[in-house]
Amino acid sequence: MNYTSTRNNSLSVSSSFAIANGISEEGGLFVPENIPQVSSEFINSLVPLSYKQRADKILPLFLSDYGEDEIKGCTLAAYGDNFEGETPAPVKKLYDNVSVLELWHGPTCAFKDMALQLLPYLLTGAAKRELGGKKSVILVATSGDTGKAALEGFKDVEGTKILVFYPDKGVSPMQKLQMTTQEGKNVGVSAIEGNFDDAQTGVKEIFTSPEVKAKLEENNMSFSSANSINWGRLVPQIVYYFSAYADLIQQGVIKNGDKVNFTVPTGNFGNILAAYYALKMGLPVNRLICASNENDVLTEFLTTGRYNRLRKFHTTVSPSMDILISSNLERLIFHMLDGNSDETKRLFDSLSVNGEYSVSEQLLNEIKGVFAAGNCDDAETLNVIAKTYKENGYLSDTHTGVAIKVYNAYREETGDKTPAVIVSTASPYKFSNAVLRALSDGESSSLNEFEMVEKLQEITGIPAPAPLGSLKGKAPRFTGVCKKEEMEREVYRLLEIKN
Ligand SMILES: *Cc1c(COP(=O)(O)O)cnc(C)c1O
């Protein structure tokens, strides 16, 4: 199985090449040339298996140049004791035939661990084959959760260096503390003045700059990406959609073959795109419901066909979804255009030059055949957290709250009662401030982050995940803030390269 680029479909490379390089030379994203198909028997065979074993059956379909034993080694390292509880991705009943898929039992208490605990192992294998022993430099722009998850995944992994940039005012105090206190010999962290898109644009520019590339080569290093544009980030996420479906069969909620709806709290469009790949492989899916916060660029696109990033940027209580450019949408468009890379390139060039693009009526209708979309603001998010806790005894974080709200509205509006899964992307304790506010009728608290965690435990009796408690009293290691124009210099400094 080979990979091509969304902006040059004459390219054909291995999965190792795609994972080692992260992004294609001409700026396109790597996508599988064709999507492997699975049978209903294959899905049945997943039911009695553990999460790791399910991953061992699904990943080789996409990573054909990795040996099956190599993959088993990777999944063993990734999905072992680093996850709390019996399984990395449990499915729990919310109400009626609506369930929650919890993806936050890993070391950073958010869903990015599902991929980032595995990626470093996929990457070291790929780098051996593709980079000839050069050191892989991981450059990450983060809206909060990716950065910490990548730091945890890569810390002290042989042959790698990791550098993380985050928007100074765009992450929660807990997320900031998680990153500034990061341990590890091969890590660097810097805040930048600006929002997430500034950080992401800056990283993309450095990543594609020929001068920087040459400089790294002189020093026997090569860039790789752990951002959600890397195929090695996407492919692990396909596994949990199959796993959730297998769990629903096991729990007797559905029979094999029944369709389900997935609602996904969305930012960069990586998580929900993995669900689209699962659907294309043959997982019985009725609708993928894309949930956004007040940054509603995706809701507008999925309902009107016009993507317009020139709009007000909102800082919300669900900061990991505060995004105006959803990079992974490019992969969806490419597939929906049947692999037409000229047209995909035209649209995304227009996005960077004009700040917008529109797709044809026909394409929009095809998109609407699979996707529904909705958005909600902060007040609605806090309301639904309180309501879900009171009525269903389920405590959700703010991102999951957005998804619950959007799903409930979808179900009401359409009358579609297909069995549904709401994807839960973070522990409520990771966003204690907002969750506590939701449970106290909107009243803010003067407590610090750790006191809030304790207070929330006191009110709900639900224990906080262990990794959050261990942060208490840790001194920050990385306190620098730089301007967007200084990012390149900061990269050289953190890599100890003379400029
Ligand atoms: C990253 C993140 C999201 C958004 O996921 P995408 O793959 O970027 O769409 C949602 N919730 C949380 C908690 C996240 O960390």
The ligand as an SDF file (V2000), in Angstrom:
LIG
                    3D

 15 15  0  0  0  0  0  0  0  0999 V2000
   -7.0470   18.1120   19.6470 C   0  0  0  0  0  0  0  0  0  0  0  0
   -8.3020   18.0500   20.4150 C   0  0  0  0  0  0  0  0  0  0  0  0
   -9.5460   18.1100   19.7580 C   0  0  0  0  0  0  0  0  0  0  0  0
   -9.6750   18.3130   18.2640 C   0  0  0  0  0  0  0  0  0  0  0  0
   -9.2450   17.1920   17.5190 O   0  0  0  0  0  0  0  0  0  0  0  0
   -8.8400   17.3570   15.9830 P   0  0  0  0  0  0  0  0  0  0  0  0
   -8.2910   16.0300   15.5840 O   0  0  0  0  0  0  0  0  0  0  0  0
   -7.8230   18.4520   15.9190 O   0  0  0  0  0  0  0  0  0  0  0  0
  -10.0800   17.7140   15.2500 O   0  0  0  0  0  0  0  0  0  0  0  0
  -10.6910   17.9870   20.5340 C   0  0  0  0  0  0  0  0  0  0  0  0
  -10.6160   17.8600   21.8810 N   0  0  0  0  0  0  0  0  0  0  0  0
   -9.4480   17.8080   22.5330 C   0  0  0  0  0  0  0  0  0  0  0  0
   -9.4440   17.6840   24.0200 C   0  0  0  0  0  0  0  0  0  0  0  0
   -8.2500   17.8830   21.8300 C   0  0  0  0  0  0  0  0  0  0  0  0
   -7.0900   17.8410   22.4850 O   0  0  0  0  0  0  0  0  0  0  0  0
  1  2  1  0
  2  3  1  0
  2 14  2  0
  3  4  1  0
  3 10  2  0
  4  5  1  0
  5  6  1  0
  6  7  2  0
  6  8  1  0
  6  9  1  0
 10 11  1  0
 11 12  2  0
 12 13  1  0
 12 14  1  0
 14 15  1  0
M  END
$$$$
